């Protein structure tokens, strides 16, 4: 596949991987206060597709529930994005004191204190599509991505992330998943990816996110599959995608 910008379908594991990397930088109060996160200067603005709503809700029984954080503060549901509008970030006692507001119950374990408060119970609202195959029909011509790995943050202020696809990458032709591709290198602006979403599947599924947190405390992200109008491929890998 030639490098370029493609329409794409991301299955829940792929979208969850990308969103968690973005969220750790974008939706924590420390990055906001230090003016180095995507949320700085954008709270209250419509910056994503109106189909996209995101909350951090560690009390949701569909996820991996937790009642309080590592400062002993009861956890709260925090609306991070509502109908495309960036509404808030998560807080702990230290960041809340600096901003004159209370903690939302998002202090991490001591091993991750330097990160500040972290969103570890993300939940993406579902859409109207019944399956990822229906999303492929909306894409018509593009790529179908199963999973991602080797992610790195390139520019936190603009939400730019790079990484590789894995475990199944395919062309979409005429609205159907078609021929397999080698693994692809991508570099995407997550906000641009989220700016135009032709569709999301109705039922979010639980994706285990232990690799991003202290593995003694399991965390998960509720994610649908998504179709996006822009996924930027910057190169190809040496191995097959399947």
LUMFITOR-291428 format. One line per 2 residues: number of its first residue (from 1); their letters; for each residue x, y, z of N, C-alpha, C. Coordinates in pm, whole numbers. Each point is the difference from the previous one (the first is absolute). Example, Ala and Ser with C-alpha at 12.3 -4.5 7.8 and 13.67 -1.06 7.14 Angstrom:
2
1) AS) 1319:-569:780:-89:119:0:90:120:0 | -35:105:-72:82:119:6:-77:109:73
END
This chain:
242
1) XX) 85:-119:0:-85:119:0:88:124:0 | -32:94:-86:77:124:-6:-30:88:121
3) XX) 100:69:53:-28:97:107:-102:102:-44 | -85:41:94:-103:98:-32:-109:-2:105
5) XX) -102:78:-22:-114:9:93:-113:-87:-54 | -51:-91:84:-101:-95:-42:-120:3:95
7) XX) -117:-32:-54:-113:-32:85:27:-136:62 | -49:-23:122:38:-123:69:-107:-43:99
9) XX) 0:-130:28:-75:-58:110:100:-50:103 | -19:37:126:82:-50:110:-87:-86:89
11) XX) 36:-127:14:-71:-87:94:22:50:143 | -84:-43:96:14:51:138:140:-10:59
13) XX) 74:-110:-15:135:-2:59:93:106:-58 | -11:26:-131:86:101:-62:-39:140:46
15) XX) -129:30:1:-44:133:41:30:25:147 | -19:-102:85:28:13:143:148:31:23
17) XX) 88:-68:-73:144:23:14:36:145:-33 | -51:47:-111:31:136:-43:-60:104:95
19) XX) -124:-22:41:-69:96:86:64:9:138 | 46:-114:56:60:5:132:130:78:0
21) XX) 83:-18:-104:123:78:-10:-31:149:-5 | -96:36:-82:-39:140:-11:-57:52:131
23) XX) -84:-80:66:-71:46:120:93:25:117 | 103:-83:17:92:21:112:63:138:-6
25) XX) 29:50:-118:57:134:-13:-107:108:-8 | -112:-31:-66:-98:104:-31:-98:29:112
27) XX) -34:-100:82:-111:15:93:40:-6:147 | 126:27:30:45:11:137:22:145:39
29) XX) -33:35:124:7:141:43:143:53:4 | 99:-85:28:137:51:10:46:56:-134
31) XX) -25:-73:-109:37:50:-132:-74:128:-34 | -127:9:42:-78:121:-24:61:119:74
33) XX) 34:-19:127:54:109:80:139:42:-47 | 76:-95:-51:135:31:-48:1:44:-147
35) XX) -120:11:-58:-18:52:-137:75:-83:-104 | 2:-132:19:71:-86:-94:-90:-108:-58
37) XX) -130:4:29:-90:-103:-50:-93:56:-108 | -64:-89:-74:-93:42:-103:-117:78:59
39) XX) -39:-30:124:-115:67:61:25:146:31 | 127:41:13:30:139:37:-57:96:-104
41) XX) -86:90:46:-59:101:-87:-116:-50:-83 | -40:-128:18:-106:-55:-82:-121:-48:81
43) XX) 6:7:132:-114:-42:81:-119:90:-32 | -113:-61:-28:-120:73:-39:-17:16:-150
45) XX) 99:-43:-79:-7:13:-145:-43:-131:-65 | -68:11:-114:-32:-119:-79:120:-32:-87
47) XX) 67:-108:30:124:-33:-70:-6:-138:-65 | -107:-78:27:-14:-133:-57:-135:-12:-72
49) XX) -18:-110:-70:-128:-30:-63:-110:-6:106 | -118:50:-32:-110:1:97:-45:-141:38
51) XX) 40:-101:-79:-33:-138:35:87:-53:115 | 108:73:32:97:-49:98:-27:58:138
53) XX) -28:-89:96:-14:38:141:85:-96:82 | 69:55:100:95:-79:79:-13:38:146
55) XX) -4:-102:86:-2:23:144:106:-86:66 | 40:40:119:80:-88:85:-89:-43:114
57) XX) -31:-128:7:-97:-50:96:45:-134:57 | 80:6:105:49:-122:64:-107:-72:79
59) XX) -120:57:9:-110:-64:72:-90:-82:-94 | 24:9:-130:-83:-70:-97:16:-151:15
61) XX) -107:-74:30:12:-145:21:40:-77:-125 | -9:62:-118:44:-67:-123:153:-2:-11
63) XX) 66:84:78:146:7:-5:63:-81:111 | 106:56:61:67:-62:114:-12:98:116
65) XX) -113:-4:72:-35:107:95:98:17:115 | 15:126:41:81:37:116:-73:112:73
67) XX) -3:-7:132:-81:94:78:75:127:38 | 134:-7:9:76:117:44:139:-5:-61
69) XX) 71:115:6:133:7:-59:107:-25:104 | 127:29:-34:111:-32:89:27:108:104
71) XX) -84:101:4:-3:93:112:-119:-28:91 | -79:-101:-33:-117:-35:78:-123:82:-34
73) XX) 6:77:-110:-113:83:-40:-100:-83:-81 | -129:9:32:-100:-73:-81:7:41:-146
75) XX) -12:-97:-87:5:28:-143:-130:62:-49 | 12:89:-97:-115:64:-63:3:-28:-150
77) XX) -118:-4:-60:-9:-2:-145:30:141:-51 | 90:11:-97:38:129:-56:-30:-2:-149
79) XX) -84:93:-45:-26:16:-143:116:77:-61 | 79:-68:-82:116:62:-63:-37:67:-133
81) XX) -81:-69:-78:-47:52:-129:-149:-29:-11 | -79:102:-33:-144:-19:-18:-38:52:-139
83) XX) -43:-91:-86:-42:36:-137:107:84:-71 | 125:-41:17:110:66:-67:63:116:73
85) XX) -61:44:111:52:113:77:88:-51:114 | 123:49:8:91:-37:108:-46:73:127
87) XX) -48:-76:99:-67:62:114:82:5:128 | 94:-97:21:72:-1:127:117:-96:-10
89) XX) 82:0:106:107:-98:18:-17:-61:139 | 84:-98:34:-9:-63:132:99:65:96
91) XX) -34:-6:131:75:73:102:34:-90:119 | 111:31:66:30:-57:131:8:116:100
93) XX) 38:-28:124:0:106:102:102:109:-30 | 119:-40:-47:106:98:-24:-37:95:-113
95) XX) -42:-55:-112:-37:85:-113:-125:81:31 | -96:-62:71:-121:71:37:27:120:89
97) XX) 95:-16:93:34:112:89:60:116:-79 | 82:-32:-101:61:106:-81:-104:78:-79
99) XX) -109:-69:-38:-101:64:-84:-121:47:79 | 1:-23:131:-114:43:82:-123:-85:-21
101) XX) 18:-131:-24:-114:-89:-15:33:-134:64 | -99:-85:15:20:-125:71:51:-112:-88
103) XX) 44:-108:64:44:-119:-70:-120:-75:-57 | 20:-62:-116:-104:-87:-58:30:-147:27
105) XX) 105:-26:81:33:-138:35:87:-68:-103 | 102:71:-49:83:-57:-106:149:3:32
107) XX) 36:-3:128:141:-10:37:50:-141:-31 | 114:-12:-68:55:-132:-34:81:-58:116
109) XX) 48:-124:-13:89:-55:102:131:78:5 | 77:-20:106:122:77:22:99:-15:-116
111) XX) 1:-115:-66:93:-23:-110:-26:92:-119 | -120:59:-7:-36:86:-112:-35:142:43
113) XX) 39:40:120:-39:131:51:50:114:-86 | 115:-20:-66:56:109:-82:-89:33:-119
115) XX) -90:-92:-37:-92:25:-111:-116:91:40 | -25:12:131:-119:72:44:-122:-89:-13
117) XX) -121:56:15:-123:-80:-9:-16:-62:-139 | -48:-126:-3:-9:-72:-127:-141:-55:-22
119) XX) -50:7:-123:-129:-63:-32:21:-149:-26 | -47:-85:90:26:-145:-13:-129:-79:-19
121) XX) -113:68:-11:-127:-70:-20:-76:59:-116 | 66:17:-114:-61:68:-115:-114:-81:-60
123) XX) -102:71:-43:-117:-62:-61:-47:87:-116 | 1:-58:-120:-43:72:-121:-145:-36:-28
125) XX) -82:100:-22:-140:-25:-33:-11:-66:-137 | -88:-98:-11:-19:-70:-126:-77:82:-102
127) XX) -2:-48:-123:-70:68:-107:-120:-79:-48 | -17:-9:-130:-119:-62:-57:29:-125:-82
129) XX) 126:-25:-35:33:-116:-84:-9:-129:80 | -46:-105:-65:-15:-128:68:127:-82:4
131) XX) 96:29:-89:121:-80:-8:109:79:-69 | 124:-52:11:112:63:-70:-17:-14:-152
133) XX) -68:-104:-44:-24:-18:-143:-87:115:-54 | -97:45:80:-80:115:-41:85:126:-10
135) XX) 99:12:88:91:114:-8:82:-5:-128 | 40:-120:-40:76:-15:-125:-82:49:-119
137) XX) -131:-23:4:-86:49:-106:0:153:-4 | 5:64:118:5:146:4:133:53:-54
139) XX) 107:-74:25:133:41:-46:11:-16:-151 | -53:-110:-53:-2:-31:-145:138:-38:-51
141) XX) 97:88:12:135:-29:-49:101:52:101 | 74:-91:62:94:42:103:73:-118:60
143) XX) 23:6:131:72:-108:68:-75:-43:126 | 20:-126:35:-66:-62:116:110:-42:97
145) XX) -7:51:124:110:-17:96:-51:-75:123 | 68:-108:34:-42:-84:112:61:44:133
147) XX) 134:15:-1:69:39:123:119:88:-34 | 55:66:105:116:87:-13:103:-36:106
149) XX) 126:41:-24:101:-10:106:117:94:-31 | 100:2:93:116:88:-11:-41:147:-12
151) XX) -100:41:76:-47:139:-8:93:93:77 | 14:121:-51:75:106:66:-68:133:-25
153) XX) 9:88:98:-57:135:-15:105:90:-66 | -38:63:-110:90:87:-75:-14:145:46
155) XX) -124:46:14:-26:140:37:-125:2:88 | 17:10:133:-117:-5:88:-94:118:-18
157) XX) 51:117:-35:-87:117:-14:-96:-13:-118 | 42:-75:-101:-86:-20:-117:-58:-140:-6
159) XX) 32:-83:100:-56:-135:5:50:-91:-109 | 127:14:-41:56:-81:-108:66:-124:57
161) XX) -39:-117:-52:49:-129:46:47:-81:-119 | 109:-75:18:49:-89:-104:4:-143:51
163) XX) 1:-97:-92:3:-139:39:-10:-90:-121 | -28:-130:27:-10:-100:-106:-131:-77:16
165) XX) -52:-48:-113:-113:-93:4:53:-141:23 | -90:-91:43:40:-140:17:-124:-90:3
167) XX) 24:-130:-10:-103:-103:20:-118:11:-96 | 23:51:-120:-107:3:-99:-27:140:-50
169) XX) 55:35:-117:-24:128:-65:-41:-29:-145 | -110:59:-45:-57:-37:-130:-42:124:-78
171) XX) -10:-15:-132:-64:101:-82:-151:-15:9 | -69:112:-6:-145:1:-19:-26:46:-142
173) XX) -72:-83:-77:-30:32:-140:-150:-16:-21 | -62:102:-50:-143:-7:-26:-83:-31:124
175) XX) 48:48:115:-75:-20:125:19:-136:64 | 94:-80:-50:25:-133:57:147:-16:35
177) XX) 23:-75:108:138:-32:39:57:-94:-106 | 115:37:-58:53:-73:-115:139:-55:30
179) XX) 100:35:-80:131:-62:5:81:47:120 | 87:-89:52:84:35:114:114:93:-39
181) XX) 48:75:100:112:92:-19:113:-36:96 | 120:43:-33:108:-7:98:-32:100:112
183) XX) 68:-13:113:-21:95:108:42:140:-43 | -73:99:50:18:137:-44:50:89:114
185) XX) 89:91:-32:38:107:92:-99:115:-19 | -52:52:112:-91:114:-8:50:112:91
187) XX) -33:120:-35:21:117:85:-125:85:-15 | -81:4:105:-131:64:-10:-15:108:107
189) XX) -72:104:-37:-53:93:98:-131:-59:50 | -4:-45:124:-121:-63:51:-120:95:-9
191) XX) 14:130:32:-114:90:-18:-49:7:-144 | 91:-4:-98:-43:0:-140:-70:-131:-34
193) XX) 50:-111:53:-65:-129:-21:-142:2:57 | -17:66:115:-130:6:66:-90:113:-54
195) XX) 53:81:-90:-76:115:-49:-110:-39:-97 | 15:-115:-67:-103:-47:-93:-13:-151:14
197) XX) -105:-42:66:-25:-142:25:-130:-39:-72 | 8:-63:-115:-122:-42:-70:-88:-93:81
199) XX) 59:-74:97:-83:-89:80:76:-66:112 | -76:-49:100:53:-81:109:-97:-115:22
201) XX) 51:-113:48:-90:-110:32:-78:29:127 | -114:-65:15:-91:31:111:54:-43:136
203) XX) 62:-118:6:34:-60:129:150:8:27 | 44:88:91:142:0:40:36:-132:68
205) XX) 123:-45:-19:48:-121:64:117:34:91 | 21:-83:102:105:26:98:135:-46:-55
207) XX) 96:93:-5:136:-30:-43:92:19:119 | 73:-106:37:92:7:114:117:92:-33
209) XX) 29:92:93:104:101:-25:113:-10:102 | 30:-117:53:98:-12:108:139:50:-37
211) XX) 36:-6:-128:136:36:-37:30:147:24 | -103:84:20:21:144:18:-2:43:147
213) XX) -26:-93:90:-21:37:139:78:-98:86 | 0:19:128:59:-98:90:-76:-131:-14
215) XX) 67:-107:-42:-68:-124:-35:-65:-70:119 | 27:49:119:-68:-57:118:-144:49:11
217) XX) -34:103:-78:-133:60:10:-63:3:-138 | -71:-106:-38:-53:-12:-137:-89:118:-39
219) XX) 17:44:-124:-81:109:-54:-50:-42:-138 | -109:62:-43:-56:-32:-130:-67:120:-63
221) XX) -16:-7:-131:-62:107:-77:-116:-58:-78 | -116:65:8:-118:-44:-75:0:72:-134
223) XX) 20:-77:-107:19:60:-132:-85:-67:-106 | -65:78:-86:-62:-55:-121:104:-8:-111
225) XX) -35:-60:-111:76:17:-124:-40:133:-62 | 92:63:-71:-28:131:-59:43:4:-146
227) XX) -69:80:-78:43:35:-135:45:145:3 | 116:25:-57:53:136:-5:28:40:-145
229) XX) -13:128:-28:27:50:-134:147:26:-23 | 83:-7:107:141:32:-18:88:-84:92
231) XX) 79:-85:-63:102:-78:70:126:8:-84 | 106:62:54:118:34:-78:107:-110:6
233) XX) 21:-66:-112:103:-103:-13:128:67:-48 | 111:-27:71:128:65:-33:106:-99:-47
235) XX) -29:-130:4:97:-99:-46:-53:-140:20 | 81:-98:-39:-40:-139:14:105:-75:78
237) XX) -44:-110:68:93:-85:72:51:-111:-89 | 83:-87:61:61:-108:-77:-79:-129:7
239) XX) -94:-8:95:-74:-125:17:-143:11:-45 | -66:-114:-22:-139:2:-42:-91:48:111
241) XX) -116:56:-36:-95:47:99:-91:-108:53 | 11:-123:-56:-84:-110:45:88:-120:30
END
